[in-house]
Amino acid sequence: MVSVAEGTAVDHSAPGRMARVLALPRRHRVFAAAFAAGAVLRVITMLGYGPAMWFNDSYEYVSVALHPRPHPIRPDGYGFWLWLLKPFHSFALVTFTQHLMGLATAVLIYALLRRKFALPKWGATLAAAPVLFDAYQIQLEQLIMSDTQFTLLVVGVITLVLWHRRMSWRVGAVVGLLLALTWLTRSIGLPILALVLIYLLIRRTGWKTIVAVLTTCAVPVAAYMGWFAAAHGKFAMTNSDGLILYMRTAIFADCEKMSIDPYKEVELVLLCINDPVGERKDYAQWYLWGQGSGDGEGTGEVLHRWGTGKKFTDITNEAASAFATRAITSQPGDYLRVVARDFLRSFHWARPRFPDAATYNMYEFKPYYELDSTGNPKRLPNWPSYQGRTDTDAFAYEQGPPETRIVSPWAEIMSGYQKVFYLRGIMLGGIMLIGLYGIAVRWRTLGGPVILPWLGAFGLLLAPAATAEFDYRYVLPAVPLACIAAAITLRRGLTWERRSPTSPSASEPTTPTASPSPPTAPGEATKS
């Protein structure tokens, strides 16, 4: 005799939903404890280093928020975010939202690994731990910089793509919009778009979904490029890509090996550096941002030869791009050497001072004020900016003193914490190797779901080395993706088993089927 159980009515009332939300911390105690600890660290940071910390690039973002315009050096995505928050006149609010972005990134990692890949709760929490606890990640969230927003967007894209095994065009539209925001936040978003499209093609995703991704990504990006063209006369995102690549090649470019015709290629001659290669600076940023003597000689900034205030123009950018391309094709070995050297900097045990002490110190929690030549705490720099100065721009946005206030004992707590709790480069290297192993054992399915986050992490580490120069802040956005790839690899342990294409384990993530076995406890089942 078969009995039919009567369906139980589901309470969709607000109290019922609230009860389910409140039950989440109890069902996920390990992650909830880690999340709470990460939140406490961020509160301590805001208490010790309010209203915000500053980097050299911060002031241009603030300038865009005050005077919206297509910036010639970098896309305006983060500047738009500051513009949206401008009515509150609070850099503390900006950093608060960035700390929320960091915590949200950890939640996405945990949710993806638990719900789609059935990792144990402790394993999914461990994969999210670098985002929650890395002191340099927390410090980056306290800076007025775009990297935290960029990281959340990238992890959001990867999460959506991996979450939906059969992606609808509606989900594809959301992915495309997130990719557009990623691209508008940092130019490296373009390779992320290419990577996602290739992955969708490999997975034989329907054409409607791919068209939706491309369309919703292209529309806002094309609109921005049209705005840029109206302001700068060029349909592009920036006027800096060629100049940044020039910076990359300037440390090894030898004009004698590049066969430059001084009569026909005067614009390339202007970019030649007079010092012998062996006597040049060992970091590339000097050749774009260094302060030259004004005559273009020596290791000073050769771009002064183009005239004051004419660095980031269409003409200089095109000339710098041509110079850099010639240098790479004429000296491929030298180019590969500097790229490999910078790429491997990501995997050092310690954090050597690079590119210089001033830049290195901007990533450090200092328990004391840096002093100027008069013995007083340093103020914000008063560099010229668009319609103003950097210090007055920051004051106008904050409507008050914008300088970082170092407060005891919170500053001492975070300074001491940073000396111990951060993901060392060699650990990141190990995580990347685990993900690479996961791709190798899934060679029949071209790496399966591991390949997307792993290639994303690899690309985020390689791109700065290939096109600009290594910087510690460029490493952090790659960490969540590397952890996702390694976690997916380890969910069944390190085994090299031969899987048939039709076996359940060959397709990841798996979709559970009906089973007569009793249901698992709440929160334990893997859901699609």
LOKEZA-55479 format. One line per 5 residues: their letters; for each residue x, y negated, z of C-alpha. Coordinates in steps of 0.001 Angstrom, whole numbers. Each point is the difference from the previous one (the first is absolute). Example, Ala and Ser with C-alpha at 12.3 -4.5 7.8 and 13.67 -1.06 7.14 Angstrom:
% LOKEZA-55479
as) 12300 4500 7800; 1370 -3440 -660
//
This chain:
% LOKEZA-55479
mvsva) 0 0 0; 1343 -3332 -1000; -722 -3015 2112; 362 -3520 -1280; 1341 -2521 2443
egtav) -1984 -3179 155; 2034 -3038 -1001; 935 -2364 2765; -775 -3618 -612; 3065 -2191 -162
dhsap) -75 -3208 1986; 1093 -2778 -2334; -692 -2737 2507; 2632 -2480 1043; 518 1632 3443
grmar) 610 3325 -1738; 2616 -1477 -2293; 1645 -1775 2893; 137 3241 1976; 1761 1736 -2884
vlalp) 2516 -2848 -262; 716 129 3733; 459 3766 -241; 2819 -345 -2550; 2758 -768 2547
rrhrv) -1012 3072 2015; 78 2223 -3096; 3365 -1382 -1090; 1714 -572 3321; 3580 333 -1254
faaaf) -406 -2551 -2762; -2117 -2276 2220; 2794 -78 2582; 2616 -756 -2673; -2235 -2668 -1539
aagav) -508 -1648 3386; 3746 -6 690; 668 -1557 -3409; -2632 -2656 684; 1598 -822 3364
lrvit) 3397 -462 -1676; -1574 -2436 -2434; -1639 -1976 2802; 3378 -255 1751; 1538 -1234 -3260
mlgyg) -2607 -2719 -409; 525 -1094 3594; 3761 -109 -373; 345 -1538 -3482; -3034 -2174 -642
pamwf) -1426 -1408 -2082; 2086 1736 -2697; 3505 844 -1131; 1530 -1467 -3146; 1929 1202 -3038
ndsye) 1465 -2069 -2828; -2868 954 -2330; -2686 -856 2568; -78 -3693 -788; -904 468 -3662
yvsva) -3014 2100 982; -1116 -2773 2340; 504 -2549 -2772; -2264 2006 -2319; -2665 144 2729
lhprp) 149 -3792 368; 248 -748 -3734; -1469 2933 -1974; 1865 506 -3268; 1620 2899 -1886
hpirp) 3420 242 1603; 2895 394 -2468; 1974 2446 2168; -2530 2458 1465; -3711 850 -410
dgygf) -2457 -1824 2244; -1895 2916 1572; 1332 -596 3496; -217 -3765 -439; -3716 457 -714
wlwll) -362 1884 3288; 1630 -2900 1865; -2296 -2366 -1887; -3075 1928 1181; 1196 -292 3612
kpfhs) 1079 -3644 -308; -3205 -1470 1527; 957 1617 3333; 3423 -1748 22; 1607 2882 1855
falvt) 3060 2010 -938; -827 2126 3034; -3202 1044 -1781; 2033 836 -3110; 2343 2276 1932
ftqhl) -2946 1513 1881; -1589 1030 -3304; 3337 1425 -1122; 260 2113 3144; -3503 1253 -749
mglat) 1217 879 -3499; 2855 2015 1482; -2362 1898 2297; -2440 542 -2881; 2828 1522 -2060
avliy) 606 2542 2764; -3734 812 130; -67 660 -3755; 2968 2365 258; -1560 1914 2878
allrr) -3449 213 -1601; 1367 1195 -3345; 2180 2705 1510; -2679 1232 2411; -3072 -29 -2208
kfalp) 1468 925 -3375; 3043 2074 830; -1028 1577 3331; 3140 -938 1896; -195 543 3750
kwgat) -695 -3125 1960; 3524 -215 1361; 1452 453 -3498; -2101 -2756 -1554; 857 -2264 2938
laaap) 3705 707 -461; -235 -1044 -3666; -1565 -3315 1054; 2497 -567 2835; 2591 -2013 -2004
vlfda) -2656 -2567 -909; -1252 -155 3582; 3313 -110 1845; 2835 -1153 -2273; 1235 -3254 1543
yqiql) 933 -1431 -3391; -3475 764 -1320; -1504 -1910 2925; 2452 -2871 -516; -897 -154 -3697
eqlim) -3659 -362 973; 943 -2994 2157; 1719 -1718 -2944; -1846 -2283 -2385; 676 2373 -2893
sdtqf) -1957 2035 -2538; 1464 3439 738; -2564 1178 2566; -2891 -872 -2307; 1779 1744 -2882
tllvv) 570 3154 2052; -3655 246 1010; -1129 -421 -3604; 2387 2666 -1300; -980 2502 2700
gvitl) -3655 -817 -659; 422 798 -3713; 1805 3291 675; -2590 983 2613; -2932 -598 -2344
vlwhr) 1612 1890 -2886; 897 3033 2127; -3283 -46 1922; -2190 435 -3067; 890 3136 -1889
rmswr) -2593 -813 -2648; 66 -3780 -45; -3101 -1780 -1245; 218 -3137 -2094; -1275 -2015 2972
vgavv) 2896 1168 2152; 2290 -649 -2971; -1250 -3583 -103; 917 -459 3668; 3442 1527 -634
gllla) 523 -2386 -2931; -953 -3008 2099; 2419 1055 2752; 2724 474 -2602; -653 -3520 -1277
ltwlt) 324 -1394 3519; 3187 2033 443; 1452 -1425 -3206; -1021 -3534 959; 1686 437 3385
rsigl) 3310 1307 -1315; 1148 542 -3580; 964 3578 816; -3735 748 -108; 283 495 -3787
pilal) 2036 3255 301; -2478 1183 2648; -2785 -470 -2569; 1951 2009 -2588; 657 2772 2543
vliyl) -3681 275 957; -1109 119 -3645; 2487 2757 -835; -1164 1984 3018; -3646 -354 -1033
lirrt) 846 1167 -3523; 1858 3030 1366; -3021 823 2152; -2184 -288 -3119; -2141 -2676 1524
gwkti) -2923 -1080 -2184; 451 -2844 -2444; -2699 -2086 1688; 1992 -20 3224; 3245 -969 -1731
vavlt) -1741 -2777 -1936; -1526 -1247 3264; 3454 -76 1642; 1533 -1887 -2906; -2868 -2460 -368
tcavp) -361 -1019 3634; 3772 -338 257; 423 -1907 -3246; -2717 -2606 486; 1378 -1740 3140
vaaym) 3594 383 -1170; -791 -1458 -3432; -1887 -2861 1651; 3031 -772 2158; 2344 182 -3001
gwfaa) -2287 -2367 -1883; 192 -2422 2920; 3778 382 -41; 59 -724 -3742; -2034 -3167 516
ahgkf) 2546 -1223 2562; 3261 1272 -1480; -709 628 -3675; 688 3730 145; -2455 2902 365
amtns) 1802 1778 2835; -10 593 3741; 3206 -1914 807; 2956 -1836 -1491; 2492 1911 2113
dglil) 262 3607 -1212; 2914 -724 -2342; 1785 -2150 2575; -328 2678 2666; 1401 2615 -2385
ymrta) 2834 -2436 -779; 693 -130 3729; 267 3799 -20; 2565 53 -2820; 2022 -3079 971
ifadc) 2149 1898 2478; 1512 2168 -2759; -711 -1774 -3319; 3222 -594 -1976; -570 -2358 -2904
ekmsi) 3119 1298 -1760; -1633 3434 -221; -3375 -1388 -1072; 1181 -1361 -3384; -1724 -3360 414
dpyke) 382 -2354 -2934; 753 -3434 1582; -1293 -1822 -3090; -3259 1879 -567; -850 995 3581
velvl) 676 -3137 2011; -2826 790 2445; 1771 3248 937; 3366 -1725 364; -1584 -2333 2561
lcind) -799 3052 2131; 3514 1439 -73; 1818 -49 3328; 3571 -1236 -64; 1342 1969 2957
pvger) 1531 3402 -721; -2349 2852 810; 2157 1146 2903; -250 -3399 1723; -3772 -380 -57
kdyaq) -2497 190 2799; -984 3558 885; -3712 -824 243; -2117 -1058 -2934; -2263 -2539 1709
wylwg) 2793 -2555 3; -216 -410 -3765; -3622 -1107 140; -392 -1595 3413; 3555 -972 948
qgsgd) 811 -3682 250; 2484 -886 -2697; 2223 -3032 -124; -1995 -1438 -2872; 2648 505 -2668
gegtg) -805 3630 -647; 3519 1116 815; 1276 2797 2186; -2384 2168 1935; -2457 -2850 322
evlhr) -3424 112 -1549; 634 -19 -3752; -3639 -917 -651; 917 -3574 967; 1378 -260 -3528
wgtgk) -3587 -156 -1241; -679 -3114 2040; -1575 -720 3367; -3547 1275 411; 102 2069 -3207
kftdi) 626 3434 1421; -3366 1767 -264; -1105 -1070 -3454; -977 2025 -3042; 3256 -926 -1746
tneaa) 2333 962 2830; -1993 3163 712; 221 1166 -3626; 3728 -775 -163; 659 1800 3284
safat) -1985 3015 -1213; 2024 141 -3217; 3259 -307 1964; -987 2759 2429; -1101 2323 -2802
raits) 3317 -549 -1804; 1919 672 3213; -1868 3266 629; 416 1300 -3549; 3668 -1049 -162
qpgdy) 918 1319 3457; -2429 2845 767; 2443 1700 2350; 434 -3129 2118; -3757 -514 107
lrvva) -698 3572 1108; 2717 -319 2642; -1546 -3058 1668; -3512 1490 -253; 1118 3265 1610
rdflr) 1887 -1876 2723; -3023 -2094 918; -2414 2937 -215; 2132 1997 2432; 37 -2886 2484
sfhwa) -3539 1091 897; 1348 3188 1582; 2730 -1238 2351; -125 1063 3637; 535 -3527 1313
rprfp) -1067 -3369 -1438; 3137 -1721 -1338; -200 -3791 -265; -1130 -493 -3566; -139 -2103 -2087
daaty) 1239 -2503 2591; -344 -722 3708; -2640 -2703 -488; -2350 2283 -1949; 666 2940 2301
nmyef) -876 -2061 3087; -3400 -939 -1431; -1070 3615 552; 1102 80 3618; -1941 -643 3199
kpyye) 2300 -2491 1742; -600 -621 3728; 1492 -3478 -318; -222 -3048 -2240; 2570 -552 -2714
ldstg) 1643 -3383 495; 868 -2651 -2541; 3202 -2037 -124; -1266 -2308 2764; -731 2857 2402
npkrl) -3783 -236 -373; -2290 2796 -1188; -96 179 -3779; -3013 -1550 -1674; -1520 1208 -3231
pnwps) 2076 -1007 -3047; -949 -3222 -1735; 563 1243 -3540; -1861 -1741 -2832; -3271 1656 -958
yqgrt) -2870 -696 -2353; -1329 -3419 1050; 1793 54 3319; 2560 1773 2172; -12 3486 1450
dtdaf) -200 -1156 3626; -2781 -2520 -608; -1948 2566 -2049; 88 2449 2902; -1066 -2744 2415
ayeqg) -2876 -989 -2286; -1251 3588 -183; 236 563 3758; -1088 -3544 943; 2634 262 2692
ppetr) 3561 1252 635; 540 3097 -2177; 3396 1046 1385; 308 3421 1620; -317 -206 3780
ivspw) 2050 2664 1791; -1723 928 3257; 1337 2195 2824; -335 2809 913; -1797 1047 -3186
aeims) 2862 -990 -2283; 2494 2001 2070; -2294 3034 -114; -202 4 -3788; 3679 -816 -441
gyqkv) 957 2989 2123; -2615 2175 -1687; 1381 -831 -3449; 3444 1251 904; -1341 3544 381
fylrg) -3364 532 -1680; 245 -211 -3749; 177 2476 -2865; 3628 370 -919; 884 225 -3660
imlgg) 1327 3527 222; -3333 1086 1480; -1787 -1564 -2963; 2341 1943 -2254; -1005 3236 1728
imlig) -3685 -867 -400; 550 -669 -3706; 1761 3353 -424; -2939 1813 1594; -2348 -1654 -2473
lygia) 2327 908 -2883; -114 3613 1176; -3801 -215 -18; 94 -1062 -3649; 2408 2799 -902
vrwrt) -2164 2775 1456; -3016 -1409 -1831; 1723 -113 -3350; -2831 1923 -1670; -2367 -2892 775
lggpv) 2640 -2699 -635; 410 -676 3702; -3697 47 888; -1114 -2759 2385; 3541 -402 1366
ilpwl) 1375 -1623 -3121; -2101 -3188 149; 1072 -1284 3445; 3538 1336 -451; 576 -1762 -3311
gafgl) -1594 -3107 1480; 2506 42 2855; 2907 765 -2332; -987 -2824 -2344; -357 -2517 2832
llapa) 3538 844 1115; 1531 60 -3478; -1658 -3070 -1554; 1717 -2640 2189; 3372 1674 -532
ataef) -543 70 -3773; -1485 -3462 -523; 1104 -2211 2907; 1937 1198 3044; -474 2110 3099
dyryv) -1790 -1645 2898; -1107 1690 3213; -3560 -1241 -313; -335 1744 -3372; 512 3370 1704
lpavp) -2960 -207 2378; -2851 201 -2583; 1481 3272 -1271; -61 1685 3413; -3774 712 252
lacia) -30 1580 -3466; 3040 2143 779; -1653 1164 3223; -3213 927 -1845; 1948 2046 -2558
aaitl) 1997 1788 2713; -3115 690 2085; -1851 1559 -2948; 3069 2135 -666; 201 1227 3599
rrglt) -3673 768 505; 647 3660 -875; 3605 93 1128; 3177 235 -2055; -638 3063 -2188
werrs) 831 719 -3609; -2911 2169 -982; -1099 828 -3509; -3507 -1226 -486; -2242 888 -2864
ptsps) -1756 -2924 -1657; -3360 1435 1008; 784 621 3637; -1634 -2254 2599; 3386 -1299 1148
asept) 914 -1157 -3472; -2506 -2797 19; 428 -2711 2607; -1873 -1244 1872; -2327 2968 323
tptas) -3751 -323 213; -1557 2240 2648; -2713 2399 -1118; -2909 1430 1887; 1000 2652 2484
psppt) -1897 2187 2445; 2564 -726 2696; -1078 -2199 2891; 593 -3745 -376; 3116 -1524 1402
apgea) 69 -2584 2722; -824 -3560 -986; 2865 -1690 -1783; 1834 3252 -811; -1455 830 -3420
tks) 1610 -1270 -3177; -2487 -2011 -1993; 71 -1208 -3568
//
